[in-house]
Amino acid sequence: MKRLTTIFILILCTHIGLTQTVFIYTDKGEKIYFSTRRDLALIEFNNVSEEIVNQTFNKNVRVGERSYIVEIDTQSTTINTLQQNANIHSATYVLKYATGALQAPTDRVFIKCSNGNTIEQVIATTALTERVQSIKIIDSINRIYSVSFDVSIENGLILANRLYETSMCEFAEPCFVRLIQPCTNPYYQYQWGLNGQNSGLSAVDIKAPAAWNRTQGSSNIRVAVLDDGVDLTHPDLQGNLVSGYDAVPGIIAGSGGDCAHNDSHGTACAGIIAAVDNNVGVIGVAPNCKIIPIRIMYNSTFISWLFGLATSDDEWIVDGIHRAWHIAQADVISLSWRMPSPSSTVTVAIANATIYGRAGKGTVVVASSGNFNADVSYPASLPNVMAVGAIAPCGTRKRSSNNSTELGYNVLPDPLGVSCDGELSWGSSYGSALDVVAPGVFIPTTDIQGNKGKNPASGAAGNYITNFNGTSAACPHVAGVAALMLSINPDLTQVQVRQIIEMSAQKVGGYSYATTSGHPNGTWHEEMGYGLVDADMATKMAALTVTGTSGIICDTCATFTLSNLNNFPAGTTVSWTSSSGLSLTIISDTVVSVCNTYPVSLHKKWIKPTITVNGLGYQAPAKTFFLGKAPDTSQIHSVYDGTVVSVGSVFTDKITYFGDTISMDNNDHNLINGEWQLHASNSVQFPGDESDDPDPTDEISWQRKQVRIDHFVNNHAYIKVRIQNGCGLSNWVEIVYNKPSGGGSTSTIPCGDKDSDCEPEEADEEDEDTGGGDCGDEDCPD
């Protein structure tokens, strides 16, 4: 530990300038390597004005309160020379990932402790406890912290690596400033992605008008657009916008998810998803659904020299994702951007959304595959995210030029050359992580109003663009289809939404789709995934529901029907399965009968018939219900906690049914109520009763959890209990507590109905004066 502490102290005393091989650890212990861009630096200034920053560095991008990414002259400037500038607190080179994407470490470190270690214990290993500026928990589910250290920003990365090497963290990674590439490209005249027309020529489309015959969406379904903000007063969006959020902090923060400057990317994405059907401008894929605008990045007036990249921060992204699913209750999250390199913290944030969102059904997360004619980018590459590529109007994957001089930033040439759209500079990323494709070339959508948008035209014409391109445009098409599906069937899980979209996709483009390992939802191709998203078929499949009585059924049998199968082509077949304990009878393809085979009431068991549509290979959502009868008194028993029973004893009693303990305030669908009743002999009391001699017919609250023995009657103390489920009440059952002869054991004896005759037990001599003897008219032990 002493040697480790020394290493940490040396970090504070050395300006490393990132001259050595630069890497970070993943949560699996693998190393991700970076090279350095010596012409770009992340600089944290002292308290100086923006005017001084602009005078010192003509080309800069503000990324924090006092932090900027700047262009530097490699011939005359290094990190060491920057450190000598009195206006600069610290500096580090910008890093370049293998894909060419740019990012820079900060003085903040994301830490997830391991092996029961606390964040304080982990920090103590650094000998930097006094240098901690803040500790913030950014993921309460997985206990992930953001810790800010008072060290130079160039040392944040090295500090994170040293923390991981202590083996006290599941992961420790620097919070990066990210230069995110949304990727859009211009010029188009006619919409084709929804209605199949491109400049008057037939084109493939997602069959949205056919889906609209079923639904145009529900106002209860919300899609979060995590981007550079949305124009909150746009006439084609305003009616569908709900309260938003700005994760960008401090002086560069906005309000309510609004866009700033000329940041039009998020506005364009929102229009594709849910532009209002108002006979003005454009119409979204799901025009009746709602948009949650969440701003997690921004552009700068100086951004053009950085290839059109937007600026973000890992903590902003994590904050935005958490806000989307946990606070704003998003049903779908749309991510039309890529991150330069993977982040364990962001990966966990997305996993939280897909696991815990929508009350455990999972929020659907959709992301663009990337515009680099290469492998699918992160986070679209995650297995729980739907990766969306882009197609050209002729139905093939959008390909880039094969001439490197015609390509955009980081784009690889395509051996086949540009696709039919003629856009040379970019190509849709593809590969093993690709799920589906959607229209991504020349897409008309909403633009920021006025001269801040991409379209400088005056008046209403300037509120729209016809040239929104890239997988950034493809992604919101799929987010909109997911919203339509959930509008029809909000009970679908996020896994089921993905399954339906993949299984229903159109096999376009002339590719050889084939059964492929790792892709279980139909035939697949690396350039197209499962194919072009089909809003018509996806909403048909989402509408498949099983109708019949919900909840508890108090009969021997019940009948259920598969609805909306008439939407499917002839030849579609259906098979049915059910959970154990049922006798299943197939009446027809769409009608089944299930009967209870248990001889007694089912205990806390849900029966789930599962429907498989063989022709489509889709397992429709199960219908859940309870089939049973009123509780059987023979299964009601007392649970005694072991306290010695004697006069005046107060102890906690519970009841079991079919061997499982029932809380006295139980309120599930099987055992939904219970009540106690004092025996006429008044041998026990419930502590807190106002009367010492309550009416023996009074029902005592089920929440009463303590019993007090007042006296014994024939060596017994008596109390009654009955329980109820959705099918009715049980009979009263008498619980008998025996007076011990030196121990604390008790027995429980169900006595049956009140009218039954029981023989009293002989009295114990020492209890002859307690007034006991006969059971009287009440139930007595068998």
Residue pairs with C-beta under 8 A, 6 or more apart in sequence:
1 125
4 125
4 162
4 166
5 125
5 126
5 127
7 162
8 125
8 126
8 127
8 128
8 159
8 162
9 127
11 151
11 155
11 158
11 159
11 162
12 128
12 131
12 151
12 152
12 155
14 155
15 79
15 80
15 83
15 152
15 154
16 154
16 155
16 158
17 78
17 79
17 80
17 92
17 93
17 154
18 36
18 79
18 92
18 93
18 95
18 154
18 157
19 36
21 33
22 33
22 34
22 35
22 36
22 95
22 157
23 31
23 32
23 33
23 34
23 161
24 31
24 32
24 34
24 157
24 160
24 161
24 173
24 174
25 31
25 32
25 160
25 161
25 164
25 165
25 171
25 172
25 173
26 32
26 171
26 342
26 344
27 112
27 170
27 171
27 344
29 164
32 97
32 341
32 342
33 98
34 95
34 96
34 97
34 341
35 95
35 96
36 93
36 94
36 95
36 96
37 93
37 94
37 95
37 96
37 102
38 72
38 74
38 78
38 93
39 71
39 72
39 73
39 74
40 69
40 70
40 71
40 72
40 93
40 94
40 102
41 69
41 70
41 72
41 79
41 82
41 91
41 92
41 93
41 94
42 63
42 67
42 68
42 69
42 91
42 92
42 93
42 94
42 104
42 105
42 106
42 153
42 177
43 57
43 67
43 68
43 69
43 70
43 82
43 88
43 90
43 91
44 64
44 66
44 67
44 88
44 89
44 90
44 91
44 107
44 153
45 53
45 66
45 67
45 68
45 87
45 88
45 89
46 66
46 86
46 87
46 88
46 89
47 66
48 87
50 62
52 87
53 60
53 68
54 60
56 70
56 85
56 87
57 68
57 70
57 71
57 72
58 71
59 70
59 71
59 302
59 305
60 68
60 69
60 70
60 71
60 300
60 302
61 68
61 69
61 70
61 300
61 302
61 303
61 306
61 311
62 68
62 251
62 252
62 300
62 311
63 69
63 177
63 311
63 313
64 106
64 177
64 249
64 250
64 252
64 313
65 249
65 250
65 251
66 89
67 106
67 153
67 177
69 94
69 104
69 177
69 179
69 306
69 311
71 305
72 82
79 91
79 92
79 93
79 154
82 88
82 91
83 90
83 91
89 152
90 152
90 153
90 154
91 152
91 153
91 154
92 104
92 105
92 152
92 153
92 154
93 104
93 154
94 102
94 103
94 104
94 179
95 102
95 103
95 104
95 105
96 102
97 103
97 340
97 341
98 341
99 340
99 341
99 372
99 374
99 377
99 410
100 409
100 410
101 179
101 181
101 338
101 339
101 340
101 341
101 410
102 179
102 306
102 309
102 340
103 176
103 177
103 178
103 179
103 340
103 341
104 153
104 176
104 177
105 153
105 154
105 156
105 157
105 160
105 174
105 175
105 176
105 177
106 153
106 156
106 174
106 175
106 176
106 177
106 313
107 148
107 149
107 150
107 151
107 152
107 153
107 155
107 156
108 146
108 147
108 148
108 149
108 156
108 174
108 175
108 315
109 146
109 147
109 149
109 156
109 159
109 160
109 163
109 172
109 173
109 174
109 175
110 138
110 144
110 145
110 146
110 160
110 171
110 172
110 173
110 174
110 175
110 314
110 343
110 344
110 345
111 119
111 122
111 144
111 145
111 146
111 147
111 163
111 169
111 171
111 172
112 142
112 143
112 144
112 145
112 169
112 170
112 171
112 172
112 344
112 345
112 348
113 119
113 121
113 122
113 143
113 145
113 168
113 169
113 170
114 167
114 168
114 169
114 170
115 167
115 168
117 168
117 169
119 135
119 145
119 147
121 168
122 163
122 166
122 168
122 169
123 129
123 132
123 135
123 147
125 163
125 166
125 168
126 159
126 162
126 163
128 149
128 151
128 159
131 149
131 150
131 151
132 147
132 148
132 149
132 150
133 148
133 149
133 150
134 146
134 147
134 148
135 145
135 146
135 147
135 148
136 145
136 146
136 147
136 148
137 143
137 144
137 145
137 146
138 144
138 145
138 146
138 315
138 318
138 319
138 322
138 345
139 318
139 322
139 345
139 348
139 349
139 352
141 352
141 356
142 348
142 352
144 345
144 348
146 175
146 315
149 156
149 159
151 159
156 174
156 175
157 174
159 174
160 172
160 173
160 174
161 172
163 169
163 172
164 171
164 172
164 173
171 344
171 345
173 343
173 344
173 345
175 313
175 314
175 315
175 345
176 313
176 314
176 340
176 341
176 343
177 311
177 312
177 313
178 297
178 311
178 312
178 313
178 314
178 317
178 339
178 340
179 306
179 309
179 310
179 311
179 312
179 340
180 297
180 309
180 310
180 311
180 312
180 337
180 338
180 339
180 340
181 307
181 308
181 309
181 310
181 337
181 338
181 371
181 409
181 410
182 227
182 228
182 265
182 308
182 310
182 336
182 337
182 470
182 472
183 368
183 370
183 371
183 408
183 426
183 469
183 470
183 471
183 472
184 265
184 268
184 468
184 469
184 470
184 472
184 473
185 408
185 423
185 425
185 426
185 467
185 469
185 470
186 454
186 465
186 467
186 469
187 442
187 466
187 467
188 441
188 442
188 443
188 444
188 466
188 467
188 468
188 469
189 199
189 442
189 466
190 197
190 198
190 199
190 200
190 442
190 444
190 466
191 197
191 282
191 443
191 444
191 466
192 198
192 203
192 205
192 393
192 439
192 442
193 205
193 206
193 438
193 439
193 443
193 477
194 205
194 206
194 208
194 209
194 283
194 285
195 205
195 208
195 209
196 202
196 203
196 204
196 205
197 203
198 393
198 442
201 393
203 393
203 394
203 395
204 391
204 393
204 394
204 395
204 506
204 508
204 532
205 439
206 285
206 438
206 439
206 477
206 481
206 532
206 533
206 534
206 535
207 534
207 535
207 536
207 537
208 285
208 535
208 536
210 535
210 536
211 481
211 484
211 535
211 536
211 538
211 539
214 484
214 488
214 539
214 540
214 543
215 288
215 484
215 487
215 488
215 539
216 277
216 286
216 287
216 288
216 484
217 274
217 286
217 287
217 288
217 289
217 483
217 484
217 487
218 288
218 289
218 486
218 487
218 490
219 288
219 289
219 290
220 487
220 490
221 286
221 289
221 290
221 331
221 332
221 483
221 486
221 487
221 490
222 242
222 289
222 290
222 291
222 292
222 328
222 329
222 330
222 331
222 332
223 273
223 274
223 286
223 289
223 290
223 291
223 292
223 330
223 331
223 332
223 333
223 334
223 479
223 480
223 482
223 483
224 291
224 292
224 294
224 324
224 325
224 328
224 330
224 332
224 333
224 334
225 266
225 269
225 270
225 273
225 291
225 292
225 293
225 294
225 334
225 336
225 476
226 294
226 296
226 317
226 320
226 321
226 324
226 333
226 334
226 335
227 265
227 266
227 269
227 293
227 294
227 295
227 296
227 297
227 336
227 337
228 259
228 260
228 263
228 264
228 265
228 266
228 295
228 296
228 297
228 298
228 299
228 310
229 246
229 254
229 257
229 258
229 259
229 260
229 263
229 266
229 267
229 293
229 295
229 298
230 237
230 241
230 244
230 257
230 258
230 259
230 266
230 267
230 270
230 291
230 293
231 237
231 258
231 259
231 264
231 267
231 446
231 447
231 448
231 449
232 238
232 241
232 244
232 256
232 257
232 258
232 259
232 293
233 449
234 267
234 271
234 446
234 448
234 449
234 463
235 278
235 280
235 281
235 460
235 463
236 271
236 275
236 276
236 278
236 280
236 281
236 282
236 446
236 463
236 464
237 267
237 270
237 271
237 274
237 275
237 276
237 291
237 446
238 276
239 276
239 278
240 274
240 275
240 276
240 284
240 287
240 288
240 289
240 290
240 291
241 270
241 290
241 291
241 293
242 290
242 291
242 292
242 328
243 256
243 292
243 328
244 256
244 257
244 258
244 292
244 293
244 294
244 295
244 328
245 256
245 257
245 292
245 293
245 294
245 295
245 320
245 323
245 327
245 328
246 253
246 254
246 255
246 256
246 257
246 258
246 294
246 295
247 294
247 295
247 296
247 316
247 317
247 319
247 320
247 323
248 254
248 295
248 296
248 297
248 298
248 316
249 316
252 260
252 298
254 260
254 295
254 298
256 293
257 292
257 293
257 294
257 295
258 293
258 295
259 266
259 267
259 295
259 448
260 295
260 298
261 298
261 299
261 300
261 301
261 452
262 299
262 448
262 452
262 453
262 454
263 298
263 299
263 310
263 448
264 447
264 448
264 452
264 453
264 454
264 465
265 310
265 336
265 472
266 293
266 295
267 446
267 447
267 448
267 453
268 445
268 446
268 447
268 454
268 465
268 468
268 472
268 473
269 334
269 336
269 445
269 472
269 473
269 475
269 476
270 291
270 293
270 446
270 476
271 281
271 282
271 284
271 445
271 446
271 464
272 284
272 285
272 443
272 445
272 468
272 473
272 476
272 477
272 480
273 284
273 285
273 286
273 289
273 291
273 334
273 476
273 479
273 480
273 483
274 284
274 285
274 286
274 287
274 288
274 289
274 290
274 291
274 480
274 483
275 281
275 282
275 283
275 284
275 287
275 445
275 446
276 283
276 284
276 287
277 283
277 284
277 287
277 288
280 460
281 446
281 460
281 463
281 464
282 444
282 445
282 446
282 464
284 480
285 476
285 477
285 479
285 480
285 481
285 483
285 484
285 535
286 480
286 481
286 483
286 484
286 487
288 487
289 480
289 483
289 484
289 487
292 324
292 328
292 330
294 320
294 323
294 324
294 328
295 320
296 312
296 316
296 317
296 319
296 320
297 310
297 311
297 312
297 316
297 337
298 310
298 311
298 312
299 310
299 311
300 311
303 309
303 310
303 311
307 408
307 409
308 409
310 337
314 343
314 345
314 346
317 339
317 343
317 346
317 349
318 345
318 346
318 349
321 333
321 346
321 349
321 350
321 352
321 353
322 349
322 352
324 330
324 333
324 353
324 363
325 333
325 352
325 353
325 356
325 357
325 358
325 363
326 352
326 356
326 357
329 358
330 353
330 357
330 363
331 357
331 358
331 363
331 364
331 482
331 483
331 486
331 490
332 363
332 364
332 365
332 366
332 479
332 482
332 483
332 486
333 353
333 363
333 364
333 365
333 366
333 479
334 366
334 367
334 475
334 476
334 479
335 365
335 366
335 367
335 368
335 379
335 380
335 385
335 475
336 367
336 368
336 470
336 471
336 472
336 473
336 475
336 476
337 367
337 368
337 472
338 367
338 368
338 370
338 377
338 378
338 379
338 380
339 346
339 377
339 378
339 379
341 378
342 378
342 379
346 379
347 379
347 382
350 365
350 379
350 382
350 384
350 385
351 384
353 362
353 363
353 365
354 362
354 363
354 364
354 365
354 384
354 385
354 494
355 362
356 362
357 363
357 494
358 494
361 491
361 492
361 493
361 494
362 493
362 494
362 495
363 494
364 386
364 479
364 482
364 486
364 494
364 497
364 498
365 384
365 385
365 386
365 494
366 385
366 386
366 388
366 475
366 476
366 478
366 479
366 482
367 379
367 380
367 382
367 385
367 386
367 387
367 388
367 475
368 377
368 380
368 387
368 388
368 390
368 470
368 471
368 472
368 474
368 475
369 376
369 377
369 380
369 387
369 388
369 389
369 390
369 428
369 429
369 430
369 433
369 434
369 471
369 474
370 376
370 377
370 380
370 428
370 429
370 471
371 390
371 408
371 411
371 426
371 427
371 428
371 429
371 470
371 471
371 472
372 410
372 411
372 412
372 426
372 427
372 429
373 399
373 400
373 411
373 412
373 413
373 414
373 426
373 427
373 428
373 429
374 411
374 412
374 429
374 431
375 381
375 429
375 430
375 431
375 433
376 387
376 389
376 429
376 430
376 431
376 432
376 433
376 434
377 429
379 385
380 386
380 387
380 388
380 433
381 387
381 433
382 433
383 433
386 435
386 436
386 478
386 482
386 498
386 501
387 433
387 434
387 435
387 436
387 529
388 435
388 436
388 437
388 438
388 471
388 474
388 475
388 477
388 478
388 533
389 397
389 398
389 428
389 429
389 430
389 434
389 436
389 437
389 438
389 440
389 471
389 474
389 527
389 528
389 529
390 397
390 398
390 428
390 437
390 438
390 439
390 440
390 441
390 469
390 470
390 471
390 473
390 474
391 397
391 398
391 428
391 437
391 438
391 439
391 440
391 441
391 474
391 508
391 509
391 528
391 532
392 398
392 399
392 419
392 420
392 421
392 440
392 441
393 420
393 421
393 439
393 441
393 442
394 419
394 420
394 421
395 508
395 509
395 510
395 532
396 419
396 420
396 509
396 510
397 419
397 427
397 428
397 430
397 437
397 509
397 527
397 528
398 419
398 421
398 423
398 426
398 427
398 428
398 440
398 441
399 414
399 416
399 417
399 418
399 419
399 427
399 428
400 407
400 408
400 411
400 412
400 413
400 414
400 418
400 424
400 425
400 426
400 427
401 407
401 413
401 414
401 417
401 418
401 424
401 425
402 413
402 414
402 415
402 416
402 417
402 418
403 413
403 424
404 413
406 424
406 425
407 413
407 424
407 425
407 426
408 425
408 426
411 425
411 426
411 427
412 427
414 427
418 424
419 427
421 441
421 442
423 441
423 469
426 469
426 470
428 437
428 440
428 471
428 474
429 471
430 526
430 527
430 528
430 529
431 526
432 518
432 526
434 526
434 527
434 528
434 529
435 498
435 501
435 502
435 529
435 530
436 478
436 501
436 502
436 505
436 528
436 529
436 530
436 531
436 532
436 533
437 474
437 528
437 529
437 531
437 532
437 533
438 473
438 474
438 475
438 477
438 478
438 532
438 533
439 473
439 474
439 477
440 469
440 470
440 471
440 472
440 473
440 474
441 469
441 473
442 466
442 467
442 468
442 469
443 466
443 467
443 468
443 469
443 473
444 464
444 465
444 466
444 468
445 464
445 465
445 468
445 473
446 463
446 464
446 465
447 453
447 454
447 455
447 462
447 463
447 464
447 465
448 454
449 462
449 463
450 462
451 462
453 462
453 463
453 465
454 465
454 467
455 461
455 462
455 463
455 464
455 465
456 462
477 533
478 501
478 533
480 535
481 501
481 533
481 535
481 538
481 539
482 497
482 501
484 535
484 538
484 539
484 542
485 492
485 497
485 500
485 501
485 538
485 539
485 542
486 492
486 497
486 542
488 539
488 542
488 543
489 542
489 543
489 545
489 621
491 621
492 500
492 542
492 621
493 621
496 621
497 542
498 521
499 521
499 618
499 619
500 538
500 541
500 542
500 618
501 530
501 533
501 538
502 521
502 522
502 529
502 530
503 521
503 522
503 530
503 541
503 616
503 617
503 618
504 534
504 537
504 538
504 540
504 541
504 616
505 522
505 529
505 530
505 531
505 532
505 533
505 534
506 531
506 532
506 533
506 534
507 513
507 523
507 531
508 528
508 531
508 532
509 527
509 528
509 532
511 525
511 527
511 528
512 525
513 522
513 523
513 524
513 525
513 528
513 530
513 531
514 523
514 524
514 525
515 523
515 524
516 523
516 524
519 530
521 530
521 617
522 530
522 617
523 530
524 530
525 531
540 564
540 567
540 568
541 613
541 616
541 618
541 620
543 563
543 564
543 567
544 562
544 563
544 564
544 565
544 611
544 613
544 618
544 620
544 621
545 562
545 563
545 564
545 620
545 621
546 560
546 561
546 562
546 563
546 609
546 611
546 620
546 621
546 622
546 623
547 560
547 561
547 562
547 563
548 558
548 559
548 560
548 561
548 623
548 625
549 558
549 625
550 623
550 624
550 625
551 625
551 626
551 669
551 726
552 625
552 626
552 627
552 628
552 669
552 670
552 725
552 726
552 727
553 625
553 626
553 627
553 628
554 628
554 629
554 630
554 726
554 727
554 728
555 627
556 595
556 596
557 593
557 594
557 595
557 596
558 593
558 594
558 595
558 625
558 627
559 587
559 591
559 592
559 593
560 591
560 592
560 593
560 594
560 609
560 623
561 590
561 591
562 574
562 589
562 590
562 591
562 611
562 620
563 590
565 572
565 574
565 589
565 590
565 613
568 613
568 615
568 616
569 615
571 615
572 613
572 614
572 615
572 616
573 589
573 613
573 614
573 615
574 589
574 590
574 611
574 612
574 613
574 614
575 611
575 612
575 614
576 584
576 586
576 592
576 609
576 610
576 611
576 612
577 584
577 609
577 610
577 611
577 612
578 584
578 594
578 607
578 608
578 609
578 610
579 606
579 607
579 608
579 609
581 596
581 597
581 598
581 602
581 605
581 607
582 594
582 595
582 596
582 597
582 607
582 609
582 627
583 594
583 595
583 596
583 597
584 592
584 593
584 594
584 609
585 592
585 593
585 594
585 595
586 592
587 593
592 609
594 607
594 609
594 627
596 602
596 627
596 628
598 628
600 629
600 632
600 635
601 628
601 629
601 630
601 631
601 632
601 725
601 727
602 626
602 627
602 628
602 670
603 635
603 657
603 658
603 660
603 670
604 660
604 668
604 670
604 671
605 626
605 670
606 624
606 625
606 626
606 669
607 624
607 625
607 626
607 627
608 622
608 623
608 624
609 622
609 623
610 619
610 620
610 622
611 619
611 620
611 622
612 618
612 619
612 620
613 619
613 620
626 669
626 670
626 726
628 670
628 725
628 726
628 727
629 727
629 728
630 724
630 725
630 727
630 728
630 729
630 730
631 657
631 671
631 723
631 724
631 725
631 729
631 730
632 730
633 722
633 730
633 731
633 733
633 750
633 752
634 750
635 657
635 658
635 659
636 655
636 656
636 657
636 721
636 722
636 723
636 730
636 733
636 750
637 655
637 656
637 657
637 748
638 653
638 654
638 655
638 656
638 721
638 735
638 746
638 748
639 653
639 654
639 655
639 656
639 661
640 651
640 653
640 737
640 744
640 745
640 746
641 651
641 652
641 653
641 654
642 744
643 649
643 651
643 744
644 740
644 743
644 744
645 651
645 709
645 717
645 737
645 738
645 739
645 740
645 744
645 746
646 709
646 739
646 740
647 709
647 710
647 711
647 712
648 708
648 709
648 710
649 708
649 709
650 687
650 706
650 707
650 708
651 706
651 707
652 705
652 706
652 707
653 705
653 706
653 707
653 719
653 735
654 661
654 662
654 663
654 664
654 705
655 661
655 662
655 664
655 674
655 721
655 723
656 662
657 671
657 723
662 671
662 674
662 723
664 674
664 702
664 703
664 704
664 705
665 702
665 703
666 672
666 673
666 674
666 702
667 673
669 725
669 726
670 725
670 726
671 723
671 724
671 725
672 724
672 725
672 726
673 702
673 723
673 724
674 702
674 721
674 722
674 723
674 724
675 699
675 700
675 701
675 702
675 721
675 722
675 724
676 686
676 699
676 700
676 701
676 702
676 704
676 719
676 720
676 721
677 696
677 697
677 698
677 699
677 700
677 719
677 720
677 721
677 722
677 732
678 684
678 685
678 686
678 694
678 696
678 698
678 700
678 719
678 720
679 696
679 718
679 719
679 720
679 734
679 778
680 696
680 776
680 777
680 778
681 713
681 718
681 772
681 776
681 778
682 693
682 696
682 710
683 709
683 710
683 711
683 712
683 713
683 716
683 717
683 718
683 772
684 707
684 708
684 709
684 710
684 717
684 718
684 719
684 737
685 692
685 707
685 708
685 710
686 700
686 704
686 706
686 707
686 708
687 706
687 708
688 704
696 778
707 719
707 737
709 717
709 737
710 717
711 717
711 770
711 771
711 772
712 739
712 767
712 770
712 772
713 770
713 771
713 772
713 773
714 760
714 761
714 762
714 763
714 764
714 767
714 772
714 773
715 738
715 739
715 761
715 763
715 764
715 767
715 772
716 736
716 737
716 738
716 739
716 761
716 772
716 781
717 736
717 737
717 739
718 734
718 735
718 736
718 737
718 778
719 734
719 735
719 737
720 732
720 733
720 734
720 735
720 779
721 732
721 733
721 735
722 729
722 730
722 731
722 732
722 733
723 729
723 730
724 730
731 752
731 753
732 754
732 779
733 750
733 751
734 749
734 750
734 751
734 778
734 779
734 780
734 781
735 748
735 749
736 746
736 747
736 748
736 749
736 781
737 746
738 745
738 746
738 747
739 764
739 767
749 781
749 782
750 782
751 758
751 779
751 780
751 781
751 782
752 779
752 782
753 779
754 777
754 778
754 779
756 779
758 775
758 779
758 780
758 781
758 782
759 780
760 773
760 774
760 775
760 780
761 781
763 772
763 773
775 781
